[in-house]
Amino acid sequence: MDIQEFKKEFIENFKVEAAAMGEGSCAAFVHSMAQYLIEAEVIPDFLPCFYIGTGKGNRKFRVDGYIMDDFDYTMNLVIADYSGIDENRILAKTGIKQCITRLAYFVDQSLNSRLYEEIEISTPCSDLIDMLRANRNKIRKYRFFIFTDAELSGTVKTIESTDLEGIPVECQVWDIERIFRICSSETGRQAIQIDFLEYTEQGIPCLEANCNEALEYKSYLCIIPGEALADIYDTYGSQLLEGNVRSFLSTKVAVNKKIRETILRNPTMFFAFNNGVSATAMNVEVEDTMNGKFIVKADDFQIINGGQTTASLSNTRHRDKKDLDGIFVQMKLTEIGEMEDSKSTDLIRNISRSSNSQNKVSDADFFSTHPFHVRMEQFSRRIFSPADAGAQYETKWFYERARGQYLQAQMRMTPAKKKQFILQNPKEKVITKTDLAKVRNTWECLPHIVSKGAQTNFMKYAELIDAEWTENEVIFNEKYFQESVALTILFRHTEKLVPKQRWYEQGYRANIVTYSIALLHHLLKNQYKEQELDLTAIWNRQEIPEIITKALEIITEKVFYKITDADRPTINVTQWCKREECWKRVKELQIVLPGDIQILLIDKSAVKAAERKAKKEQKIASGAEAQMKVLQYSSAEWRKIFDFVKVKKIISPDEENALRMAVRIPEKLPNMYQCQRLLSVLERAQSEGFII
C-alpha cells in the first residue's frame, strides 16, 4: 500500500463513519486522526470538544478536542484544518500560524475572560474550560495539534515554539501522510531521536560494558547530568517512558517523595542514594575523545526503568525552583542491534521485566508479546465469522496485537492479493488491543475505569487477564474470542445508536456508551439471575437484534441524564464519569427490561456446558502446541536439560518421568500433558542459568 492508496482509504473510512454516526465529516476526521495517534502513543487518549467563537476585535478562536496527560501535566489541544473538498490543498506557514493563534486565543479566553459563564454547563467545552482553569498552575506544557486533510508544504521544516503566560507551547502538524509514515514504520509509533549534544557539551560519558560482537545488543554504563535528564523529559514528557510499565504510577507515591527530598536536601548524595535509570535505544552513536567515550546520539530512546526518577527531577525543578547542578544519575543504556521486529520487542520486554523485578510487575504489562494476545491473534487469523446479511462470502475479524499490523500486512502484497486480503479482512472488522480492553471491561461493569482513558483502561485489563491466564489459560479459547467479537459488535452498534437519539447533544458519547452497556449487563444479571445474554447468537448473526436496540434506546437516555445530573458532586462531567461513585449512582436507575428480551437469553447451565466444552478443546489445542514446541529440541538437548535440573534438584517426579520420555525422542514421544510439564522444566532451568 502506498500513500495515495492509504489516503484514499482513510478519507473513505471516516466519511463512512460520519454517515454511520450521524456527525459531521470534520468531527469524524478529527476522531479518526486522534485514534491513530492514540495507537501510536503520541497522545494518551482523546476527548472531542468542538467550539468556535469570536472575541474582542472580532478575533476568532477554536478548539476541536483535548486530553490532559496527568503524568507530565501536558495539556494537548487539537484544532482541525479541514476542507473535505480540495484534495490538492497545501497547508503553509500562514495557515499554521492562523491555527496556532486561534487555539492560543481559546486558552486565553478560557483563563482570562468570562467565557466559562457564557458556555452551557455539562457540555464538553465547559469541561475543558473547567480543566484549564483548575489546572492553571499545574500545566507545564501545551501541545497544539493541527489535524489537516491538506498536504503540508515542503517549505515548513520547523515550527517555532512559543509560550502562553510563560508556559511553553509546542506545535505539531499531522497530515494524512504523517499518519501513514507512523503506521508503516516497524514499531508503529513515533520514535524519539535524541541528540545529547543539545543537552550537554560533549554528550554522555560512557563505558562499553560488553565487547562480544556476536551479541545482539551492546550495553553502556553512563553518567547523565540530572539537568540534562530533566531537560529531555521536559521536551518529550511521558512519551519518553512509553516502554516503562510503571509510567502511569502516581507521582505522589512514597519513593518519589524520597527522591524529591534527596534533590532538595542532599543533592550531592543523589548518585549514591538513587538506583538510576535503564534505557534502550537503536543506533547509538559514540564518539571517542581524549577525555573518553561519549554517547552523542540515540534513536528510539526509551526509559524502561527509572521513570519516577526522571519525572521527579523535572517536577522538583519546576515546582520547587530547584537548581539541579551537581546532580548526576547512573544510566544503563542497551543498544538493540539489527533483528526482526518481533525479536527486538521480545528482547526489550525481557530487559524491562528484569529491570523492574524489584517491584511486582504483571507480565501482561509488557503488552503485545503476552501469550494471551498471541492466542487472540491466532484465532483472528484462523476463524471465519458467519457471513453478514446478504453477503455471499465469510470474513474475519482481524485482531491487531501490535500497532500497524493491519496496514503492514498489506505492504508487500500484489494488488490482487491485497484486494483478496481486504475482502477477507475488512477495515471495519479490525479490533485493536485497546478496543478489546474497552469492550471487555465494559461488560465486566467497569465503565468508570473505561472512562479513565484507553491506556489506563488497558493497564487494568492487562492486570485482570494476567491473573486469569496464570490461574487457568484455557478459559481464553475460541468461545472467548467469539464472545469478544460479539461484544465489539454491541459496542459499535451502541456508538452509532447514541448520536441518532433526539436527546443527544453532541457530547459524552464515549461515556454514555460504556455506562449504558455496563448497565444493560447489570440489569440482566439482576432481573434474570439464572440466564445470560446469548453472545454466541450475536456472533452467529453478526448484528444486534432489534429487541436489544429498543432496550438500549431507553437505557442510553436515562444514562445521559444521570451522568449529567446537576446534583453530581463533580462539576466536570468527564471527570465525574471516572469515579466509581458515578457508576454506583447509574446502577440505582430503575429500568425494567422488556419481557421479550428473554428470547435472546440462555440458561447459565447451558453457558457452563459450552464453557466446559471450549476449555476442553483449548486444552487439547494447548497440548498440541506444547508438543510442537517440545519437538523443536533434540533428545540430546533434553538430555542436557535433564542432567542440569537433576544436579540442581529442581524437578518433581512427574517432570522426571516426562524428561525420561523426552531423552528418547523420536523413538518415544511425550504426551500432551508431559509436554506442558517439559516446557515448565525448560523455563525453570533457563531461569537458573541453563543455556540451550
Residue, then its C-alpha position, 0 to 999 in steps of 0.5 A: m500500500d502506498i500513500q495515495e492508496f492509504k489516503k484514499e482509504f482513510i478519507e473513505n473510512f471516516k466519511v463512512e463513519a460520519a454517515a454511520m454516526g450521524e456527525g459531521s465529516c470534520a468531527a469524524f476526521v478529527h476522531s479518526m486522526a486522534q485514534y491513530l495517534i492514540e495507537a501510536e502513543v503520541i497522545p494518551d487518549f482523546l476527548p472531542c470538544f468542538y467550539i468556535g467563537t469570536g472575541k474582542g476585535n472580532r478575533k476568532f478562536r477554536v478548539d476541536g478536542y483535548i486530553m490532559d496527560d496527568f503524568d507530565y501535566t501536558m495539556n494537548l489541544v487539537i484544532a482541525d484544518y479541514s476542507g473535505i473538498d480540495e484534495n490538492r490543498i497545501l497547508a503553509k506557514t500562514g495557515i499554521k500560524q492562523c491555527i496556532t493563534r486561534l487555539a492560543y486565543f481559546v486558552d486565553q479566553s478560557l483563563n482570562s475572560r468570562l467565557y466559562e459563564e457564557i458556555e452551557i454547563s455539562t457540555p464538553c467545552s465547559d469541561l475543558i474550560d473547567m480543566l484549564r482553569a483548575n489546572r492553571n498552575k499545574i500545566r507545564k506544557y501545551r501541545f497544539f495539534i493541527f489535524t489537516d486533510a491538506e498536504l503540508s508544504g515542503t517549505v515548513k521544516t520547523i515550527e517555532s515554539t512559543d509560550l502562553e503566560g510563560i508556559p511553553v507551547e509546542c506545535q505539531v502538524w499531522d497530515i494524512e501522510r504523517i499518519f501513514r509514515i507512523c503506521s508503516s514504520e516497524t514499531g508503529r509509533q513515533a520514535i524519539q531521536i535524541d541528540f545529547l549534544e543539545y543537552t550537554e557539551q560533549g554528550i554522555p560519558c560512557l563505558e562499553a560494558n560488553c565487547n562480544e560482537a556476536l551479541e545482539y545488543k551492546s550495553y553502556l554504563c553512563i553518567i547523565p547530568g540530572e539537568a540534562l535528564a530533566d531537560i529531555y523529559d521536559t521536551y518529550g514528557s511521558q512519551l519518553l517512558e512509553g516502554n516503562v510499565r510503571s509510567f502511569l504510577s502516581t507521582k505522589v507515591a512514597v519513593n518519589k517523595k524520597i527522591r524529591e527530598t534527596i534533590l532538595r536536601n542532599p543533592t550531592m548524595f543523589f548518585a549514591f542514594n538513587n538506583g538510576v535509570s535503564a534505557t534502550a535505544m537503536n543506533v547509538e552513536v559514540e564518539d571517542t575523545m581524549n577525555g573518553k567515550f561519549i554517547v552523542k546520539a540515540d534513536d528510539f530512546q526509551i526509559i524502561n526503568g527509572g521513570q519516577t526518577t526522571a519525572s521527579l527531577s523535572n517536577t522538583r525543578h519546576r515546582d520547587k525552583k530547584d537548581l539541579d547542578g551537581i546532580f548526576v544519575q547512573m544510566k544503563l543504556t542497551e543498544i538493540g542491534e539489527m533483528e526482526d521486529s518481533k525479536s527486538t520487542d521480545l528482547i526489550r520486554n525481557i530487559s524491562r521485566s528484569s529491570n523492574s523485578q524489584n517491584k511486582v510487575s504483571d507480565a501482561d504489562f509488557f503488552s503485545t508479546h503476552p501469550f494471551h494476545v498471541r492466542m487472540e491473534q491466532f484465532s483472528r487469523r484462523i476463524f471465519s465469522p458467519a457471513d453478514a446479511g446478504a453477503q455471499y462470502e465469510t470474513k474475519w475479524f482481524y485482531e491487531r496485537a501490535r500497532g500497524q499490523y493491519l496496514q503492514a500486512q498489506m505492504r508487500m502484497t500484489p494488488a490482487k492479493k491485497k484486494q483478496f486480503i481486504l475482502q477477507n479482512p475488512k477495515e471495519k472488522v479490525i479490533t485493536k488491543t485497546d478496543l478489546a480492553k474497552v469492550r471487555n471491561t465494559w461488560e465486566c461493569l467497569p465503565h468508570i475505569v473505561s472512562k479513565g482513558a484507553q491506556t489506563n483502561f488497558m493497564k487494568y485489563a492487562e492486570l485482570i487477564d494476567a491473573e486469569w491466564t496464570e490461574n487457568e489459560v484455557i478459559f481464553n479459547e475460541k468461545y472467548f474470542q467469539e464472545s469478544v467479537a460479539l461484544t465489539i459488535l454491541f459496542r459499535h452498534t451502541e456508538k452509532l445508536v447514541p448520536k441518532q437519539r433526539w436527546y443527544e447533544q453532541g457530547y459524552r458519547a464515549n461515556i454514555v456508551t460504556y455506562s449504558i452497556a455496563l448497565l444493560h449487563h447489570l440489569l440482566k444479571n439482576q432481573y434474570k439471575e439464572q440466564e445470560l445474554d446469548l453472545t454466541a447468537i450475536w456472533n452467529r448473526q453478526e448484528i444486534p437484534e432489534i429487541i436489544t436496540k429498543a432496550l438500549e434506546i431507553i437505557t442510553e437516555k436515562v444514562f445521559y441524564k444521570i451522568t449529567d445530573a446537576d446534583r453530581p458532586t463533580i462539576n466536570v462531567t468527564q471527570w465525574c464519569k471516572r469515579e466509581e461513585c458515578w457508576k454506583r449512582v447509574k446502577e440505582l436507575q430503575i429500568v425494567l427490561p422488556g419481557d421479550i428480551q428473554i428470547l435472546l437469553i440462555d440458561k447459565s447451565a447451558v453457558k457452563a456446558a459450552e464453557r466446559k466444552a471450549k476449555k476442553e478443546q483449548k486444552i487439547a489445542s494447548g497440548a498440541e502446541a506444547q508438543m510442537k514446541v517440545l519437538q523443536y529440541s533434540s533428545a540430546e538437548w533434553r538430555k542436557i536439560f535433564d542432567f542440569v535440573k537433576v544436579k540442581k534438584i529442581i524437578s518433581p517426579d512427574e517432570e522426571n518421568a516426562l524428561r525420561m520420555a523426552v531423552r528418547i525422542p523420536e523413538k518415544l514421544p511425550n504426551m500432551y500433558q508431559c509436554q506442558r510439564l517439559l516446557s515448565v522444566l525448560e523455563r525453570a532451568q533457563s531461569e537458573g542459568f541453563i543455556i540451550 
